[in-house]
Amino acid sequence: MESYGEIVHTDRAWHIRCEPHIRARLKRVFARAPQHAADVVVISDTPENSRDLEWFLARYPMTVQQPEKLRVLAREHRDMEDQLADLLARRLPPAEIKLALPPREYQSLAAQHLEIRKGLLLADDVGVGKTVSGICPMVRGENLLAVVVCPVHLERQWEGEIRRFAPELKVHRIRKGVPYPLVRHKTRQRDLWPERLPDVLITSYHKLRGWADQLAGLVRYVVFDECQQLRSPGSQIYQASKHLANKAALRLGLSATPIHNYGEEFFWVIDVLLPGALGTREEFVREWCAPAPGGNSRLAEAGEFGAYVRREGMMLRRTRADVKRELPQLTKIIHTVECDTAVIDKITGDAANLARIILAHNEQFRGEKMQAAGEFDMLMRQATGIAKAPYVAEFVKLLLESGERVVLFGWHREVYRIWLERLQDYKPVMYTGTESSAQKEESRRKFINGETPLFIMSLRSGAGVDGLQHVCRTTVHGELDWAPAVMEQDIGRVYRDGQPDPCTAYFLVADHGADPIMAEILGIKREQLEGVRNPDSELIERIETGEDRIRRLAQDLLQRRGEAIPVEDSPAPISSLNRPQSGHISES
């Protein structure tokens, strides 16, 4: 049989040396392969790539130095694909998972999916019960020791849920960032050290940094709750998580919002859960991404990528309708509130100076421009929050006086101070970055037990917090966040499984400061996330994130001051922007 070239496996990749015209065809088939001129084409040895390469060799035979390696990897992909197809078509018998409270079918199905794929991003809707899916594999002895890695405020919640659904498991919550004995010695206090090695360890992402080396190799199953925490590859948290995951047999990521800004974040999250499944970072960017501001990469076709990761079994996403757990109606209301323009005017001079730096064309001072962008964003958002804080408090007071219990979201300490002062009669409790884990839990307890009708939360605190839905149906965003994924998580504090009543989410927007531009851009940034989670949804190709949002804000400020904007930077006339008005938006 004629051979068109030779293939060698080394360094976790296939190195293909072949005739020029075959090499051109190979690059068209393998979009991940480098497209520049070279005598050798290199592609990573993922099971999917190996299967496709085996298929390519049926048409263009080549000499393979490690043919058994190619056959094993290709068969691994075929077997996985067949098993997942049988599972989703209900041809596989349901797994028998014995919990104290029986899991729902879709929860145990996720556990079976994980057993087949070995790594999984579970991106079910907020509040449909992802935690139980994470507990299901723990009752199988071969999956222990298990580790749950979560935000610090969820440690107690995970401990409580495991004791509730799997009370026979011995659970230990890691209390220090420095390793200590996990088995109690005679000299140790009884309440801190267990008598035998626990079945399940619970730790925060921050404490994992000190434990990863000690736990790697011992852990069979690891759960990363709110796994969007894994989106920053340069962080110590990421490196510790990656090290732990590489040694585990099963890896589960839980998040209804796995990215916040750029589509490239999907690569880093999935590469922890399924190492190498998307190839190398360079291959992923070549195949799926387009440039975004600030040197980042966004998904060029988010819908297609979403369909791909679901088809390949890397991600499992069920809506409430899919699992027959639909909630009562959610109504989103954008309400325009007044603001004290004098507060914004007071910082306008300094803000305008920063805006001019941001919009300057001289790229030699890029570092200075980036610093100015950060300061400008902080200055504008804080001034906007303070300017409207008294009016936000009055709006919330009306809700409280009507008998509603309210979760109020903000970001800046000075804004919180104004709210606490004006709403002190209602004895509000706080759940922000300042409170300790114990203080946060006490605030949650008081709100749930009816000791206060007002729960003030930071925009980025409390992801995954459960229980509020049983006593509250109303959220108010007194300040906005650039990331729509954060806003969705916020609403999910009360709009989740167990909510018996229709819910209302209020977004209080001022007509001055940062709010108008933020309100407009928030509707755009959602596209990347929704396209991946819901592949059938239509996407607008334009997406504005990163430094572009700050430029828009800077342009808006200078235009309001009557200053000329450089021609190539001129935005659409402010009058043409879709200003938010009071009105209703139905949940899509």
C-alpha positions in Angstrom: 0.0 0.0 0.0 1.3 3.4 -0.9 2.4 5.6 2.0 2.0 9.4 1.8 4.1 10.1 4.9 5.1 9.2 8.4 3.5 9.9 11.8 5.4 9.9 15.1 4.0 10.3 18.6 6.0 12.3 21.1 5.4 15.0 23.8 1.6 14.2 23.9 1.2 15.1 20.2 1.2 13.5 16.7 4.0 14.8 14.5 2.9 14.3 10.8 5.4 14.5 8.0 3.8 14.1 4.6 3.7 15.2 1.0 2.8 18.9 0.4 -0.6 18.4 -1.1 -1.6 15.9 1.6 -0.4 18.4 4.2 -2.7 21.0 2.7 -5.7 18.7 3.0 -4.7 17.8 6.6 -4.7 21.4 7.7 -8.2 21.9 6.2 -9.5 18.9 8.2 -7.7 19.8 11.4 -8.5 23.4 12.1 -6.6 23.2 15.3 -3.3 22.5 13.5 -0.9 25.4 12.9 -1.7 26.9 9.5 1.7 28.4 8.8 4.2 26.7 6.4 6.1 23.8 7.9 7.4 20.4 6.9 5.8 18.8 9.9 2.2 19.3 11.1 1.7 18.9 14.9 -1.6 18.1 16.5 -2.3 17.2 20.2 -3.1 13.5 20.9 -6.6 14.0 22.3 -8.9 11.0 21.7 -11.0 13.1 19.3 -8.0 14.2 17.3 -6.7 10.6 17.3 -10.0 9.2 16.0 -10.1 11.9 13.2 -6.5 11.1 12.3 -7.4 7.4 12.1 -10.2 8.3 9.7 -7.9 10.5 7.6 -5.4 7.6 7.3 -8.1 5.5 5.7 -8.0 7.9 2.7 -4.3 8.8 2.8 -2.3 5.9 4.4 0.9 6.8 6.2 3.4 4.9 8.3 2.5 5.2 12.0 5.4 4.5 14.4 3.0 3.8 17.3 -0.1 2.3 15.7 -1.4 0.8 18.9 -1.3 4.1 20.6 -3.5 5.6 17.8 -5.9 2.7 18.0 -6.3 2.9 21.7 -7.0 6.7 21.7 -9.4 6.4 18.8 -11.3 3.5 20.4 -11.5 5.5 23.7 -13.3 8.3 21.9 -15.7 5.9 20.1 -16.5 4.0 23.3 -17.2 7.3 25.2 -19.4 8.6 22.4 -21.4 5.4 22.2 -21.9 5.2 26.0 -23.1 8.8 26.2 -25.5 8.3 23.4 -26.9 5.3 25.1 -27.2 7.2 28.4 -29.0 10.2 26.9 -31.3 7.9 24.9 -32.1 6.0 28.1 -30.7 2.7 26.7 -28.4 2.4 29.7 -30.1 1.3 32.9 -30.3 4.0 35.5 -27.6 3.9 38.1 -28.6 2.8 41.6 -27.5 5.7 43.8 -28.6 5.3 47.4 -28.9 8.6 49.2 -30.9 9.3 52.3 -33.1 11.5 50.2 -33.4 9.9 46.7 -31.9 12.0 43.9 -34.1 13.0 41.0 -33.5 11.2 37.8 -31.7 14.0 36.1 -29.4 14.4 39.1 -28.3 10.8 39.0 -28.0 11.0 35.2 -25.4 13.7 35.6 -23.4 11.4 37.9 -23.5 8.6 35.3 -22.4 11.1 32.7 -19.4 12.0 34.8 -18.5 8.3 35.3 -18.4 7.8 31.6 -16.6 11.1 30.6 -14.4 11.3 33.8 -14.7 15.1 33.7 -17.8 17.2 33.3 -18.9 20.9 33.4 -22.4 20.7 34.8 -24.0 24.0 33.8 -27.6 23.4 34.8 -29.9 26.4 35.5 -29.4 28.2 38.8 -31.2 26.4 41.6 -32.2 23.1 39.9 -30.0 21.0 42.3 -26.4 20.7 41.0 -25.2 20.1 44.5 -27.0 16.8 44.7 -25.5 15.7 41.4 -22.1 16.4 42.9 -22.9 14.3 46.0 -24.1 11.2 44.1 -20.7 9.9 43.1 -19.5 10.2 46.8 -21.6 7.2 47.9 -19.5 4.9 45.7 -16.5 3.7 47.7 -14.1 3.7 44.7 -14.6 7.4 44.4 -13.3 8.2 47.9 -11.4 10.3 49.0 -13.5 13.1 47.6 -12.7 16.8 47.8 -15.2 19.7 47.4 -13.5 23.0 46.4 -15.9 26.0 46.8 -16.1 29.7 47.7 -15.5 30.1 51.4 -19.1 31.1 52.1 -20.4 27.8 50.8 -18.3 25.5 52.9 -20.9 25.2 55.7 -23.7 24.7 53.1 -21.8 21.8 51.4 -21.2 20.2 54.8 -24.8 20.5 55.7 -26.0 19.1 52.3 -23.7 16.1 52.4 -24.8 15.3 56.0 -28.4 15.6 54.8 -28.1 13.4 51.7 -25.3 11.0 52.6 -25.1 11.0 56.5 -23.0 7.8 56.5 -20.1 9.8 54.9 -17.5 11.2 57.3 -17.0 14.9 56.3 -14.3 17.3 57.4 -14.2 21.0 56.6 -10.6 22.2 56.3 -10.1 25.1 58.7 -6.6 26.3 57.9 -4.6 27.1 54.8 -1.6 25.3 56.1 -1.8 21.4 56.1 -2.4 19.7 59.4 -3.0 16.0 60.3 -6.3 14.7 59.0 -6.4 11.9 61.5 -6.7 12.7 65.2 -3.9 11.8 67.5 -4.4 11.3 71.3 -3.1 14.8 72.0 -5.4 16.4 69.5 -8.7 18.1 70.3 -11.7 16.0 69.5 -13.7 18.7 67.8 -10.9 19.6 65.2 -9.4 16.3 64.1 -11.4 13.2 63.0 -10.5 9.7 64.3 -10.0 8.3 60.8 -9.3 9.7 57.4 -12.5 11.5 56.2 -14.5 10.4 53.2 -15.0 13.9 52.0 -12.9 17.1 52.5 -14.4 20.5 52.0 -12.1 23.5 51.3 -12.2 26.9 49.8 -10.3 27.9 46.7 -7.9 30.0 48.7 -7.1 27.3 51.3 -6.5 24.8 48.5 -3.3 26.6 47.6 -1.7 25.2 50.7 -3.2 21.7 50.5 -2.9 20.8 46.8 0.5 19.0 47.1 -0.6 17.0 50.1 -3.9 15.9 48.6 -2.8 15.3 45.0 -2.7 11.5 44.5 -4.9 10.8 47.5 -8.1 12.3 45.9 -10.2 10.1 43.6 -13.0 12.6 43.0 -12.9 16.4 43.1 -15.8 18.9 42.8 -15.2 22.5 41.8 -18.3 24.5 42.8 -18.7 27.8 41.1 -16.0 26.7 38.8 -15.8 30.0 37.0 -13.1 30.6 39.7 -10.9 28.5 37.4 -10.9 31.0 34.5 -7.6 32.7 35.4 -4.6 30.5 34.5 -2.0 32.7 36.0 -3.4 32.6 39.5 -2.2 30.4 42.4 -5.7 29.1 42.8 -5.7 27.9 39.2 -2.3 26.2 39.5 -3.4 24.4 42.8 -6.7 23.3 41.2 -5.1 22.1 38.1 -2.5 20.1 40.1 -5.2 18.4 42.2 -7.4 17.7 39.2 -4.7 16.1 37.2 -4.3 13.4 39.9 -8.0 12.7 40.4 -10.0 10.0 38.5 -13.3 12.1 38.4 -13.5 15.9 38.0 -16.8 17.8 38.2 -17.3 21.5 37.7 -20.5 23.2 38.8 -21.6 26.6 37.6 -24.7 28.0 35.8 -22.4 30.9 34.6 -19.0 29.3 33.7 -17.6 32.5 32.1 -17.9 36.1 33.0 -16.3 38.0 30.1 -14.3 36.3 27.4 -15.0 33.0 25.6 -11.4 31.9 26.1 -12.2 31.4 29.8 -14.0 28.2 28.7 -10.7 26.7 27.7 -9.1 27.2 31.1 -12.2 25.9 33.0 -12.6 22.8 30.8 -8.8 22.1 30.7 -9.0 21.5 34.5 -12.0 19.3 34.3 -10.9 17.4 31.1 -7.2 17.9 30.7 -6.3 18.2 27.0 -9.8 17.6 25.7 -9.8 20.9 23.8 -6.2 20.5 22.7 -3.7 23.1 23.6 -4.6 26.7 24.2 -3.2 27.7 20.9 -5.2 25.1 19.1 -8.4 26.2 20.8 -7.8 29.8 19.9 -7.1 29.0 16.2 -10.2 26.8 15.9 -12.8 28.7 18.0 -11.8 32.3 18.8 -11.5 35.7 17.3 -9.6 38.7 18.8 -11.2 40.8 21.5 -10.0 44.1 23.1 -7.0 44.0 25.4 -5.3 41.0 23.6 -8.0 38.6 24.8 -10.0 36.1 22.7 -13.7 35.7 22.4 -15.7 32.8 20.9 -16.2 33.5 17.2 -19.3 31.2 17.0 -20.5 30.7 20.6 -23.5 28.7 19.4 -21.4 26.2 17.4 -18.9 25.8 20.3 -21.8 25.2 22.7 -23.2 22.5 20.5 -19.7 21.0 20.2 -18.9 20.7 23.9 -22.4 19.3 24.6 -22.1 16.8 21.8 -18.7 15.7 23.0 -20.0 15.3 26.5 -17.8 17.9 28.0 -20.7 20.0 29.2 -24.2 19.0 30.4 -26.7 21.8 30.5 -30.4 21.4 31.5 -32.9 24.2 31.9 -35.7 24.1 34.4 -38.1 23.2 31.6 -35.9 20.2 30.6 -36.0 18.7 34.1 -39.6 19.6 34.7 -38.7 21.9 37.6 -40.0 25.2 36.1 -40.3 28.0 38.6 -43.0 30.6 38.8 -42.7 33.6 36.5 -39.7 36.0 36.9 -40.2 39.6 36.0 -37.3 41.9 35.5 -38.0 45.6 35.9 -35.6 48.4 34.9 -36.6 51.4 37.0 -35.1 54.9 36.6 -34.3 56.6 39.9 -33.1 60.1 40.7 -29.6 60.9 41.7 -27.7 63.7 43.3 -25.9 65.1 40.3 -23.7 67.3 42.5 -21.9 64.1 43.7 -21.1 63.2 40.1 -20.2 66.8 39.2 -17.7 66.9 42.1 -15.5 64.1 40.5 -16.1 65.2 36.9 -12.9 67.2 36.7 -10.7 64.3 37.8 -12.7 61.9 35.7 -12.4 64.0 32.6 -8.6 64.1 33.0 -8.5 60.2 33.2 -10.9 60.0 30.2 -8.6 62.1 28.1 -5.7 59.7 28.9 -7.8 56.7 28.1 -8.9 58.1 24.7 -5.4 59.3 23.7 -4.0 57.7 20.5 -0.4 57.4 21.7 0.1 53.7 22.3 3.5 54.2 23.8 1.8 54.9 27.1 -0.4 51.8 27.2 0.4 51.0 30.8 -0.6 54.5 31.9 -3.8 54.2 29.9 -4.6 50.9 31.6 -4.0 52.4 35.0 -6.2 55.4 34.1 -9.0 53.0 32.9 -9.0 51.2 36.3 -9.1 54.5 38.3 -11.8 56.0 36.0 -14.0 52.9 36.2 -13.8 52.9 40.1 -14.3 56.7 40.3 -17.4 56.8 38.0 -19.1 53.7 39.5 -18.6 54.7 43.1 -19.8 58.3 42.4 -22.9 56.9 40.6 -23.6 54.5 43.4 -23.3 57.3 46.1 -25.4 59.8 44.0 -28.4 57.4 43.8 -28.0 55.6 47.2 -30.6 57.8 49.0 -33.1 57.3 46.3 -32.4 53.5 46.2 -33.0 53.4 49.9 -36.4 55.2 49.5 -37.4 52.7 46.8 -36.5 49.7 49.0 -38.3 51.3 51.9 -41.5 51.3 49.8 -41.1 47.6 49.2 -40.5 46.8 52.8 -43.5 48.9 54.0 -45.6 46.9 51.6 -44.6 43.7 53.4 -42.0 42.5 50.9 -38.7 40.9 52.1 -35.8 42.2 50.0 -32.3 41.1 49.0 -30.5 44.4 48.0 -27.3 44.2 46.0 -24.5 46.8 46.0 -20.7 47.1 45.7 -19.2 50.1 47.5 -18.7 50.5 51.2 -19.9 54.2 51.2 -23.0 53.1 49.4 -23.7 50.5 52.1 -23.2 53.1 54.8 -25.9 55.3 53.3 -28.3 52.4 52.9 -27.6 51.2 56.5 -28.2 54.7 57.9 -31.5 55.3 56.0 -32.9 51.8 56.5 -31.7 51.2 60.1 -35.3 50.9 61.3 -35.5 47.5 59.5 -32.3 46.1 61.2 -30.6 45.1 57.9 -28.0 42.4 57.9 -24.9 42.3 55.7 -23.4 39.6 53.4 -20.4 41.2 51.7 -16.6 40.8 51.3 -16.0 42.4 54.7 -17.9 39.9 56.9 -16.3 36.6 58.1 -17.8 33.3 57.1 -19.4 33.0 60.5 -20.9 36.5 60.3 -22.3 35.8 56.9 -23.9 32.6 58.1 -25.4 34.5 61.0 -26.8 37.2 58.6 -28.4 34.4 56.5 -29.9 32.8 59.6 -31.5 36.1 60.8 -33.0 36.8 57.4 -34.4 33.3 57.0 -35.8 33.3 60.5 -37.6 36.5 60.0 -35.5 38.7 62.4 -35.0 41.2 59.6 -36.8 41.8 56.2 -33.6 43.3 54.5 -30.6 41.3 53.4 -27.8 43.5 51.9 -25.4 41.5 49.7 -22.3 42.3 47.6 -22.8 41.8 43.9 -20.1 39.2 43.9 -20.7 37.5 47.3 -22.9 34.5 48.0 -22.8 32.5 44.8 -24.7 29.3 45.4 -26.2 30.4 48.7 -29.4 28.4 49.4 -32.4 29.0 51.6 -33.3 32.6 50.7 -35.9 31.4 48.2 -38.1 30.1 51.0 -38.6 33.5 52.5 -38.0 36.1 49.8 -39.2 36.7 46.2 -37.8 40.2 45.5 -34.3 41.3 44.6 -33.1 44.9 44.0 -29.9 45.9 42.2 -28.9 49.2 43.8 -25.6 49.1 41.9 -24.8 47.3 38.6 -22.0 45.0 37.6 -20.3 44.9 34.2 -20.8 41.1 34.0 -24.3 39.9 33.2 -23.3 36.4 34.6 -22.9 38.1 38.0 -26.3 39.7 37.7 -27.9 36.3 36.8 -26.2 34.7 39.8 -27.6 37.5 42.0 -31.2 36.8 41.0 -30.6 33.1 41.5 -30.2 33.7 45.2 -34.1 33.7 45.4 -35.1 32.5 42.0 -34.2 28.9 42.4 -35.6 25.5 43.1 -38.0 25.6 46.1 -39.3 29.1 45.3 -43.1 28.9 45.5 -44.0 32.5 44.3 -43.5 34.6 41.2 -40.3 36.7 41.6 -39.4 40.3 40.7 -35.9 41.6 40.1 -35.6 45.4 40.1 -32.6 47.1 38.4 -32.4 50.7 39.7 -30.7 52.8 37.1 -29.7 56.5 37.2 -29.8 58.8 34.2 -26.3 60.1 35.0 -22.8 58.8 35.7 -21.8 55.3 34.7 -25.3 53.7 34.7 -26.6 54.6 31.2 -23.6 53.0 29.4 -23.4 50.0 31.8 -27.1 49.3 31.3 -26.6 49.3 27.5 -23.5 47.2 27.5 -24.9 44.6 30.0 -27.3 43.5 27.3 -24.5 42.8 24.9 -22.1 40.9 27.1 -24.7 38.2 27.8 -24.3 36.8 24.2 -21.1 34.8 24.8 -22.5 32.9 27.7 -26.0 32.3 26.3 -24.6 31.1 23.0 -22.6 28.3 24.7 -25.2 27.3 27.2 -28.1 27.5 24.7 -26.7 26.7 21.2 -30.0 27.4 19.4 -30.1 31.0 20.5 -29.3 33.7 18.0 -26.2 35.8 18.6 -25.4 39.4 17.6 -21.9 39.3 16.3 -20.8 42.5 18.0 -19.6 42.0 21.6 -18.1 44.8 23.7 -16.1 43.9 26.7 -12.8 44.7 28.4 -11.3 48.1 27.8 -13.9 49.0 25.2 -16.6 49.5 27.9 -14.3 52.0 29.7 -13.7 53.9 26.4 -17.4 54.1 25.9 -17.8 55.5 29.4 -15.0 58.0 28.8 -16.5 59.1 25.5 -19.9 59.6 27.2 -18.4 61.8 29.9 -16.4 64.0 27.6 -19.4 64.4 25.2 -21.6 65.4 28.1 -19.1 68.1 29.0 -19.2 69.4 25.4 -15.7 68.3 24.5 -14.8 67.1 21.0 -14.1 63.4 20.6 -11.3 62.3 18.2 -13.0 61.3 14.9 -11.9 57.6 14.8 -13.1 57.2 18.4 -16.5 58.9 18.0 -19.3 56.9 19.4 -22.9 56.8 18.3 -24.7 60.0 19.5 -25.7 59.6 23.1 -29.3 60.6 22.2 -29.4 57.5 20.0 -28.5 55.1 22.8 -31.3 53.0 24.2 -31.8 54.8 27.5 -33.3 52.5 30.1 -36.8 53.7 31.1 -39.1 52.3 33.7 -40.7 49.2 32.3 -40.9 45.4 32.4 -38.7 42.8 30.8 -39.9 39.2 30.8 -37.4 36.5 31.6 -36.3 34.9 28.3 
